[in-house]
Amino acid sequence: MSDDVQRESFEEFKSSFAYGSRTDLGFKFIAGLPDRDAARFLQDLLWKLGDTFDDGQFERIVEHVYEWQVRAYAGEGKWVYADGPFTPLRKPLSKSRLALLSSSGHFVKGDDPQPFGVKDMTQEEAAARILQFLKSEPRLSRIPVGTPKEKLAVRHPGYDVRGAQADPNVVFPHEILIGLEREGRIGELAREAYSFVGACSQRRLLKESGPQWVRLLQEQEIDAALLTPV
Amino acid sequence: MCHVSVGHIARLLEASGIATVIIGIRAFRPSLEAMTSPRALITPHLMGRTLGAPGDRDRQRAVVAAALDLLETASQPGTLAELPGVYRVGKK
């Protein structure tokens, strides 16, 4: 092998999936695994792919990725609260007014929140600016429920948005809620739903944006909120 | 981080008299648990596809329906329920 070939350690290879040369927001978790576990994850993935060539049972691949996602993120949970506020639902849901709020990063095309003043930021540019997002105040996008998916865009530096692009309901279930309202399960669905990029400054969320958003929902006399983090 | 952000929003809303229910994935159950989230339905799904695969309307509906049940039945903060079943590969 010639000397000019760049050598890459397994550690470097693994890390490149988390905001590096091989950024993949669906698999960035392997960067946080010890080398032995990351190797095991990849080897088993390939082995299971081989089985799938023969029988087409793709569920085993999903199950494998799911199990390792759970394992990789098991150490999360730095924000600890021994207790929490709680508001019981005051009337039956069939008589309540419900709003949807997601951290999916959806917005209506033509109403781009333009993070950091950047116009037409791509998903790739957003991922490259992850640290900037984590220091910044989140912005709330207002989305009329029932907006067709052709008119919705999604951009988020923390997760693989392909599923959310193909069908926003996988993380922003506005159409599912419309159906449940029609069936009478929900008294009234607020016509405006909300989405923001959940990768943001927790301090600023707690002190600035969060209290403003609470007031916004209070002004609309919302009784309950369905919240969908990603 | 998203689950923490939404966990914080849930706390702010509950403190202001608005009932909430979170739908989160199993991988981030520890975050939601550590925050004593008011009510949370945990799905056995992949990150970025919390309610199920794109186009899987039956599964998405079942998830939301279970979350709404939790909204009505939970009586104390930190109520977590795990949805049974598995992520079904997308319907095209």
Chai-1 contact restraints between the chains, C-beta under 6 A:
chainA,res_idxA,chainB,res_idxB,connection_type,confidence,min_distance_angstrom,max_distance_angstrom,comment,restraint_id
A,F58,B,V89,contact,1.0,0.0,6.0,A-B,restraint_1
A,V62,B,Y87,contact,1.0,0.0,6.0,A-B,restraint_2
A,Y66,B,L46,contact,1.0,0.0,6.0,A-B,restraint_3
A,Q69,B,A27,contact,1.0,0.0,6.0,A-B,restraint_4
A,Q69,B,M47,contact,1.0,0.0,6.0,A-B,restraint_5
A,V70,B,R26,contact,1.0,0.0,6.0,A-B,restraint_6
A,V70,B,A27,contact,1.0,0.0,6.0,A-B,restraint_7
A,Y73,B,A27,contact,1.0,0.0,6.0,A-B,restraint_8
A,E76,B,P30,contact,1.0,0.0,6.0,A-B,restraint_9
A,E76,B,S31,contact,1.0,0.0,6.0,A-B,restraint_10
A,G77,B,P30,contact,1.0,0.0,6.0,A-B,restraint_11
A,G77,B,S31,contact,1.0,0.0,6.0,A-B,restraint_12
A,G77,B,A34,contact,1.0,0.0,6.0,A-B,restraint_13
A,W79,B,V4,contact,1.0,0.0,6.0,A-B,restraint_14
A,W79,B,M35,contact,1.0,0.0,6.0,A-B,restraint_15
A,V80,B,A34,contact,1.0,0.0,6.0,A-B,restraint_16
A,Y81,B,M35,contact,1.0,0.0,6.0,A-B,restraint_17
A,Y81,B,T36,contact,1.0,0.0,6.0,A-B,restraint_18
A,D83,B,T36,contact,1.0,0.0,6.0,A-B,restraint_19
A,G84,B,R11,contact,1.0,0.0,6.0,A-B,restraint_20
A,G84,B,T36,contact,1.0,0.0,6.0,A-B,restraint_21
A,G84,B,P38,contact,1.0,0.0,6.0,A-B,restraint_22
A,G84,B,P77,contact,1.0,0.0,6.0,A-B,restraint_23
A,P85,B,R11,contact,1.0,0.0,6.0,A-B,restraint_24
A,P85,B,E14,contact,1.0,0.0,6.0,A-B,restraint_25
A,P85,B,A15,contact,1.0,0.0,6.0,A-B,restraint_26
A,F86,B,E14,contact,1.0,0.0,6.0,A-B,restraint_27
A,F86,B,P38,contact,1.0,0.0,6.0,A-B,restraint_28
A,F86,B,P77,contact,1.0,0.0,6.0,A-B,restraint_29
A,T87,B,E14,contact,1.0,0.0,6.0,A-B,restraint_30
A,T87,B,G17,contact,1.0,0.0,6.0,A-B,restraint_31
A,T87,B,A19,contact,1.0,0.0,6.0,A-B,restraint_32
A,L89,B,A19,contact,1.0,0.0,6.0,A-B,restraint_33
A,L89,B,L71,contact,1.0,0.0,6.0,A-B,restraint_34
A,L89,B,E72,contact,1.0,0.0,6.0,A-B,restraint_35
A,L93,B,L68,contact,1.0,0.0,6.0,A-B,restraint_36
A,L93,B,E72,contact,1.0,0.0,6.0,A-B,restraint_37
A,S103,B,C2,contact,1.0,0.0,6.0,A-B,restraint_38
A,S103,B,S5,contact,1.0,0.0,6.0,A-B,restraint_39
A,S103,B,V6,contact,1.0,0.0,6.0,A-B,restraint_40
A,G158,B,C2,contact,1.0,0.0,6.0,A-B,restraint_41
A,Y159,B,M47,contact,1.0,0.0,6.0,A-B,restraint_42
A,Y159,B,G48,contact,1.0,0.0,6.0,A-B,restraint_43
A,D160,B,G48,contact,1.0,0.0,6.0,A-B,restraint_44
A,G163,B,G48,contact,1.0,0.0,6.0,A-B,restraint_45
A,G163,B,R49,contact,1.0,0.0,6.0,A-B,restraint_46
A,G163,B,P54,contact,1.0,0.0,6.0,A-B,restraint_47
A,A166,B,P54,contact,1.0,0.0,6.0,A-B,restraint_48
A,D167,B,P54,contact,1.0,0.0,6.0,A-B,restraint_49
A,D167,B,G55,contact,1.0,0.0,6.0,A-B,restraint_50
A,N169,B,Q60,contact,1.0,0.0,6.0,A-B,restraint_51
A,V170,B,R49,contact,1.0,0.0,6.0,A-B,restraint_52
A,V170,B,L51,contact,1.0,0.0,6.0,A-B,restraint_53
A,V170,B,P54,contact,1.0,0.0,6.0,A-B,restraint_54
A,V171,B,T50,contact,1.0,0.0,6.0,A-B,restraint_55
A,P173,B,L51,contact,1.0,0.0,6.0,A-B,restraint_56
A,P173,B,Q60,contact,1.0,0.0,6.0,A-B,restraint_57
A,P173,B,V64,contact,1.0,0.0,6.0,A-B,restraint_58
A,I176,B,Q60,contact,1.0,0.0,6.0,A-B,restraint_59
A,I176,B,R61,contact,1.0,0.0,6.0,A-B,restraint_60
A,I176,B,V64,contact,1.0,0.0,6.0,A-B,restraint_61
A,G198,B,C2,contact,1.0,0.0,6.0,A-B,restraint_62
A,G198,B,S5,contact,1.0,0.0,6.0,A-B,restraint_63
A,A199,B,M1,contact,1.0,0.0,6.0,A-B,restraint_64
A,L205,B,S5,contact,1.0,0.0,6.0,A-B,restraint_65
A,L205,B,H8,contact,1.0,0.0,6.0,A-B,restraint_66
A,L206,B,H8,contact,1.0,0.0,6.0,A-B,restraint_67
A,G210,B,I9,contact,1.0,0.0,6.0,A-B,restraint_68
A,G210,B,L12,contact,1.0,0.0,6.0,A-B,restraint_69
A,V214,B,L12,contact,1.0,0.0,6.0,A-B,restraint_70
A,V214,B,L13,contact,1.0,0.0,6.0,A-B,restraint_71
A,V214,B,S16,contact,1.0,0.0,6.0,A-B,restraint_72
A,L217,B,I18,contact,1.0,0.0,6.0,A-B,restraint_73
A,I222,B,I18,contact,1.0,0.0,6.0,A-B,restraint_74
A,A224,B,A19,contact,1.0,0.0,6.0,A-B,restraint_75
A,A224,B,L71,contact,1.0,0.0,6.0,A-B,restraint_76
A,A225,B,L13,contact,1.0,0.0,6.0,A-B,restraint_77
A,A225,B,I18,contact,1.0,0.0,6.0,A-B,restraint_78
A,A225,B,T20,contact,1.0,0.0,6.0,A-B,restraint_79
A,L226,B,V21,contact,1.0,0.0,6.0,A-B,restraint_80
A,L227,B,V6,contact,1.0,0.0,6.0,A-B,restraint_81
A,L227,B,A10,contact,1.0,0.0,6.0,A-B,restraint_82
A,L227,B,T20,contact,1.0,0.0,6.0,A-B,restraint_83
A,L227,B,I22,contact,1.0,0.0,6.0,A-B,restraint_84
A,T228,B,I23,contact,1.0,0.0,6.0,A-B,restraint_85
A,P229,B,C2,contact,1.0,0.0,6.0,A-B,restraint_86
A,P229,B,H3,contact,1.0,0.0,6.0,A-B,restraint_87
A,P229,B,V6,contact,1.0,0.0,6.0,A-B,restraint_88
A,P229,B,G24,contact,1.0,0.0,6.0,A-B,restraint_89
A,V230,B,C2,contact,1.0,0.0,6.0,A-B,restraint_90
